[in-house]
Each structure stands twice: as C-alpha cells, then as structure tokens.
Amino acid sequence: MPTYYITTLNIAIPLFVSLILLEILYAKIIDKGYVIRSMDTLSSLCSGLTNVIRDVLGLSIVIISYSYMVENFAIFKIETSWLLYLIAFIGLDFAGYWVHRINHSVNYFWNHHIIHHSSEEFNLACALRQSISNFFSLTFIFLIPTAIIGVPAEVITFLAPIHLFAQYWYHTRLIDKLGILEYIIVTPSHHRVHHAINEEYLDKNLSQIFIVWDKLFGTFQEELEEVPPVYGVKRPLRSWNPILINFSHLFLLIKDAWRTKNIFDKFRIWFMPTGWRPKDVNKKYPVDSINSPNTYKKYYPKLSLKLQIWSWIQYLLVFFFMMYFINNLHRISFYDGVLYAIFLYISIYSLTSLMDQDSFAWLFEIVKALLGMYFIITYGDWFYITNYFDYATIFIMIYFVISTLVVIYFSVYEKKLNYISN
C-alpha cells in the first residue's frame, strides 16, 4: 500500500467525520434534526469502514491498467500544464458518468452500487456507503479517450481521489439550490433527485462533478418543489448491516437464476435492466417493492438507549482497530493482513446485526472474540501494539470478554419492537 494513500486516509477520514458532526450540529440548530437518524448514520459510518478495509487490501482486479493503455494507445503527448490536468479531470468525470449509468442500468452492476443508495435518509454520512462488491470496474473502457490523447497515468492517479472526494459535499438536505452553479456542477439539489425513488426522479442526475453530462445524454431532472424526494431503494432492504446490503442484490440474482425454469433467463438475467426478474420466478417468489414512496414507512427498529450507546461505543472501538490496521500495515504480512481484515468485517457484521436485532448477533461476536484471542495467543501481542503501550494487549483481551458478554445480554434481553418511522 503506497504511503501517500495511507496519508490521504489519515487526512480524509477525520475530515469527513468532522463534516458529519458539523452537519448534525447545524441540523439541530436550524431544527432539521430529522434528516439525521442515529442508527442510520452509524450504519453509514460502518459501511465506510468496510470500503476502506477493502481498498487497503487492494482486493480489486484490474482488467487493463491505465498505464498499459497510455503506452499502447496514445497518439498525442501533452506537455505538463494546467490544460493537461483539466483534460484529465474532464476525462475522469466522463468515465464516471458512464460507469455510474451502467451501474443503474444493468442488473449485475446494480449490485456494485446498491449500498450507496441503501440509506433512507440523505446526508453526508450516506456518502460513505461505498461498495465492497465491485471487484472489477469498467472505468478503464471510458478512460480510453484520455489514454489516446496521451494523459499520463500519474496524472490520473493524482486526480482520481480528488475527483472522488469532490463528490462528498453534495450529499446533504441542508443546502438549497445554488443559482448559476445549478447549470455547471452537480449540486445537493441535483443529487437529492438522484437518490430519490420517486418515479419522476428514478435513475436521473448520474453526473459526478459536471452536470452537463446528464443534460447531454438525457438523464437530467430538476428537483421539483411539489415532489419532495423520498430516499432509499425500490426494493427496501430493511437492514443496517452494510455487508448484507452489499451482496443483497447479487444473492437475489443467484436465487432467481437458479429457480427459473427458462434456460435463456438463467443467462440473460445478469445483463437485463436493473430490477428485471424472470416471469416464472417473479410470480412464484414475489419481492416487496415500494409502489407509493410517500406512504412508505422507513426502516427504524426501536432500540433502547443503552443499546444505541453500546453500538456507538463498539463503532469507536472498531474504528480504532481499523486505524491501527492501516497505519501498521507495513509491519503486517499479507496473510495476517487478510486475517485482520476478516476480524474487522466480523466486528462490523456483529455490531450491525445487533442493531438489526438479529437473534444470531451474539454468535458473530463470539467468533470475533475467538479470532482476536487467536491473534494474541499466536503472536503474543496484538500486532506489535506493546511497542506503543505495555498493557494494551491485556486491555484488548479484557475488551473481548466484556464485549461478548454485553452482546449476549442484548441478544437475550433486548425486546424486538415493531419498525417505526421517525
């Protein structure tokens, strides 16, 4: 993992969290606290952790590297200048629009993107809901034009995270329309439309930075005063668990492909428009869908205050384990790094399952504790943590015991209440 990437994460993560806290405070001040719900925000933050873990491990397949395309396809050579960076940024944005559009248009690729739309709120935290199921990307196809004109790979590498982070700020309901900027860049108003499941708004405003792509290719829709956006996905997921959400659509595709009697449908289901299902399966195994967004009751299990507090404490501890992981990755072998990542994923799965009031949450917590104890017994330390604090490993062992007991307590005694909408 390049040092600059770790440095970027160490800057970006605290910045994003600070902005989320600022949004929460401002929402309270202007009496719009309803746009941010505690457990929904926590689910988004947990999703952000899963994506960082995957990226740190580099679990992606590069079909054709951009460097290869530049070396073999370039016709021109542009000297380094502001124009080069502008062309590269526009090229990245063009590619981003089309990949985004495919994610919304093709059944298989929707699984890459469903997590980002899974929140039934719209705020800065939901921007952190990024996929861990996209093991390969089509971006390289749409970057061929920039490769042909000779944009160097290092320029794309430099601009890619900037382009990604520049999409963060417009995930908010607290900023109204922005005048002339509405005609140039993607604004919060544009992106509220994109995240909405209202019929008027569905699969609109797919641009990432420059709104011009939607206007050029027919996918633009203005936010209408008479149609307040309703957020989420058409087939409600009803879960806080980002790992389950990431693969929910894929699991449905696999089941549908297996169940259908039509051989042709077993193959074409993957490439049909998003949401398409074989007729025989759709009839025999119907799936709930939101037909009237304005009357839909949001997913929000009523949890006791003590369980909510415990969930936030658990998140902070998992966050600590993750930050320690990425900042000490240079000390850890790839094999141990994969095991550590599995430990983190199990931790997040256990936490969010408890938030969902899953009756098996305690089992995942036990698995997490056993894996953690295995690390300590095998290495006699928690990945060199005693270099920083002599008694840290003892405290971690105590934490595993206490955490397991507390989760078992909540799993047994926390009453499961009906879903309510705030």
N, C-alpha and C positions, 0 to 999 in steps of 0.2 A: 504494500500500500504506500503510494507516494507521500512524502512528508507534507507537501502542500495541501493534500486532501485532508489529512488529519488536522492541519492548521485551520483550514476552511471550516471544518465541522466544529472545531473549538470556538470559532467566532460566530458561525451561523446559528448553532443550537441555542446558546444563551440569548442571542439577538431575537430569534423567533419567539422564544418563551417570554422574553421581556415585552415584546409587542402584544402577545396574547394577554398578558397581565394588564397592560395598558388599555387594551380593548375592553376587558372585563370591567376595569375601574371606570372608564368613560361611559360604558353602557349603564352602569349603576347611577352615575351622576346625572345622565340625561333620562333616567327612568326607562331604559330599554334593556334591562337585565334579562328579559325573557329570551333574548337572542342567543344567550349562552347558558347551557344547562350543564351542571357539574359532571354527571356521568358521561354525557355525550362528549364533552371536552376531554375528559380523561381517556375515553376510547380513542379519540383522535390523536392524543399525545402518545398513547401506546402504539398506535399504527405508525406514527413517525419513528418510533424506536425500531420497529420491525424492519422498516425500509433502510434505516441507517446500518443496521446489523448486516443485512444482505449486501449492501453496497460495499461495506468494509471488507467483507469476504470476497467480493468480486465474483459473485455467482451469476454471471451472465455469459451468454455465448455470443461472440462477435462473428457474424457470418462473413462479412468482408470489412476489414478495417478501413477507416478513412485514409490512413497513410498509404495503404495499398492503392486506393482509388486515385489519390493525387499523383502518385508515382507513375501510374499506368494510363490514366485518362486525361491528365492535364494537357491542355492545348496552349494556354497562355501562362504567363508568370507575372504576377502583380507585385510590384515593389512594396515593401512595408510602408504603410501610410494610414492616415485616418480613413481613407476610402476603402482600403483593404478590410479594416475591421467593420466598417459599415456594411459592406457587401457580405461579409461572413455572418454578421448578425441577422441581416435580412434572410440569408440562406437558411440559417438555423430556424428562423421563425416560419419560413415557408415549409420546411420539412416538418416542423412541429405541428402546423395546421393539418397537414395531410395524415400524419400518423394519428393525431387526435381524431380526425374524421373517420379513419378506418376503425379505430377503437370503438366508436359509436355506431358503426355501420355493419360490422361483421361479428357473428355470434362468438367465434373463438376469441377474437381480440377484445371483445367487451369484458372478458374475464380479467384482462390486464388493467382495466380501468374502473371496474365497478366499485372498488374500495374508495376511490376518490369521491364518488357520488353517494356513498352509503350513509353519510350523516343526514339526519332530518332537520338539521339546522344549517345555517350558513354563517361562518365566522372564520377568523384567522386560524383557529385550531384545525378546522376541517381541511385546510390546505395541506396539512401534514399527512393526510391519508393518502399515501403513495403505495404503489403496488410492490408486492414481493413475488408475484406470479408471472411477471414478464421476463422470462429467462432469455429471450432474444427480442430484438427490436427491428422494425422496418425502417428506422430513421436513415440508415445508410443509403437506401434507394433514393430518397428525396434529397440527399446531400450530393448526389452525382453532379448536378449543375455547378455547385461550388467547387467540386473537385476538378471539373473540366476547365473552369476558368482559373484554376491554379491557387486557390486559397490554401495556405499551408495547414498541416494538421495541428501544429502547435497553436495556431490562432483559434481554430475550432475548439481545441481543448481548453484554452483560456476563457473563451466566451461562453461555453456550454453551461457552467454553473451560474454565471451571471444571468444568462437567459432564463435559467430555471428559477433562481431566487427572485427575479423581477416579476414572477407570476404570483408571488405570495401576497402582496399588499391588497390586491383587489378582492380577496375573499372576506368581505365584510358587508353588513347591512347598515353600518353606521355612516357611510359616505353616500351622499345623494349624487345626482347627475353632475357632471363636471364641465358643462358648457362646450366649448370648442374641442376639448380633448376627446369628447364622445365620438368625434369624426376621425380621430387619428389612432388612438391607442385603446386597448381593452381596459375598461373601467369597471368598478364594482357593479354598476348598473348592468353593463353587458354580461358580466359573469354571474350575476344573480339569475338572469334569464337562463344561462347555460346550465345551472344546477337545478333548475325547476323541472317539475314533472307535469306542469300544466300542458295541455295539448298544444296551446299556442307557442310554447317555449321549447318543446321537446327537441333535443339534438340541434339546437341553434347556438350561434356565437362560439364557434370552435377555435377561433384565433387565440393566440397566446400572448402576444405583445401588440402587434398592429392589427386593428380591427378590419383593415382593408381586405384581408383575405376572405372574410365572410361576405363582404359586400361584392367582391369579385366573383365568388363561386356560389352565391345564392343561399347562404346559410345564416344570414343576419336577421335578427329580430330585436326590435327596441323593447325595453321594459315598459309595460302599459300600466297606467295608474289604476285602471279598472280591473286589472288581473294581477293581484298580489302573488308573487311566486310561492309555490309550495315545494319544499326541498326533499330530496331523497331519491329513491329508485322506484320504478313502476311495480316491481315485484318486491314488496317490503321484506327486509332481511331479519328484522327484529332480533338484533344481537349487538352487543358491544364488543364482541371478540373479533379483532381485525384479522386474525389468521383464518378463522372460519369464513369471514366475509370475502377474503382474498380469493378463496377457491370455491365459493358457493355456486357461481355460475358454471364453472368447469365441472363440478360434481353433477349439476343438473344435466349438462350436455352429455356426460358419460352415461348417466342413467337413461336418458332419452334415446341415445344411440343404441344402447343395449336392449331396451324394451321394444322399440319399434319393430314391426314385422316387415317393413318395407326396406329391402336391402339398399336401394338407392338413397333412402333417407338416412341410413346409418352413416353414409359418407358425406352427403351434402349438408347435413345439419351444422357442421363446423363452419361452413362458408356462407350460410344463408344470412339474411338480415338479422340484426340483433333482436332476440326475443322469439324468433321463429321456432316452432316445435312441430314434429310430425303429427299429422291429424289423428292417427290412432292413439298415440301417446297422450296428446292434449285432451282427448275425450275421456280416456280411461284414468289418467293421472293429472287432473287439473291442478294448476298452481295459482295461488292467490295473486290478484293484481289490483292495483288502485285505479278504479274507474272514475271516482269522483274525488279529486285531490282536496277540495275544500272541506269535505266532511271526514277525511281520514284522521284518525286519532294516532298521534305519534307514539312510537315505542318508548316507554319510560317506566320500567318496573319501579315500584315504590320501595326503596331501600331505607333501612333505618339509618339515622345519622351516624351511629357508631360504625356501621359497615361502610358508609361513604368515607368517613375519616380514615378507616383502616385501608380502604382502596387507594386513597391518595398517599398514605404512608408507604404502602407497598410499591406504588409507582416511583416514588422518590428513591427508594432503595434499588429498584431495578434500574433506574436511571443512573445511579451511582455505579452499579456493576457494569453497565454499558460504557459509560465514560472511562472507567478504569480499563475496560477491554480495548477500546480504540486507542487509548494513549499508551498502552503497554503491548500493543500488537507486535512490535519489533522484538519483544522478548519471547513471544509465544510461537511454537511451531504451528504449521498449517493444520495438522491433525488436532492439536489441542485447541486451536482457534475454532475449528468446526464444532468440537465438543462444547466449548464455551458458548458459542452461538446457539447451540441446541439448548443449553441451560437457560439462556436468555429468552428464547422462544417459549420454552415450557413455563418460565416465570410469567411471561405476558399472557400465555394461554390460561394459566391458573388464575391470575388476577382478574382477567376479563370474564372468565367463566363464572367466577364468584359474583361478579357484578350482574351477570345474566341469571343468577340464582340456579346455575346448573348443579344438579344433585351430585355430579362427579367431580366438582371443583377440588374437593379435598384429595382426590386420588392424584391429580396433576401436581398438587402441592407436595405430596409425599414423594413423587418421582423427582421433582425439582430438588427437594432436600437430600434425597439419596444420591443424586448426581453431584450435588455440591459437596457432600461428605466424601464421595469417591475421589474428587479432585484433591481434597485436603489430605485424605489418608494416603493417596498415591504419591503426592508430591511433598507432603509435609508442610504445605504452605498454600496460600491462595494466590498462586501465580506471582510470587515474589513480593507480596504486599507487605511482608515484615521488613522489607527494605525501607518502608516509609513509616511503619508503626508496629512496634514489637508485638502488641497483643491483638492486632487486627484479626488474625485467623481465629483466635478464641471467640472474639465477638461475632464473627460470621457464623461459627458453629452454633453459638447460642441463638443467633437470629433464626437459623434453620429450624431449630427445635420449637422456639416460640411461634414462629410463623405457621408451622404445621399445626400446632395445637389451636391457634386462633382460627385458622381456616376451617378446621374440623368443627370447631364451635359454631361458626357462622353457617356452615353447611347443614348442621343438625338443628340449630335453634332459630335461625332467621326465617321468619314466616314468608312464604311466597305469596305475594299480593297480586291482584289484577293489574294489568297495564293501565296506566293513566296518562293523560295528556296534560302537560302544563300549559 
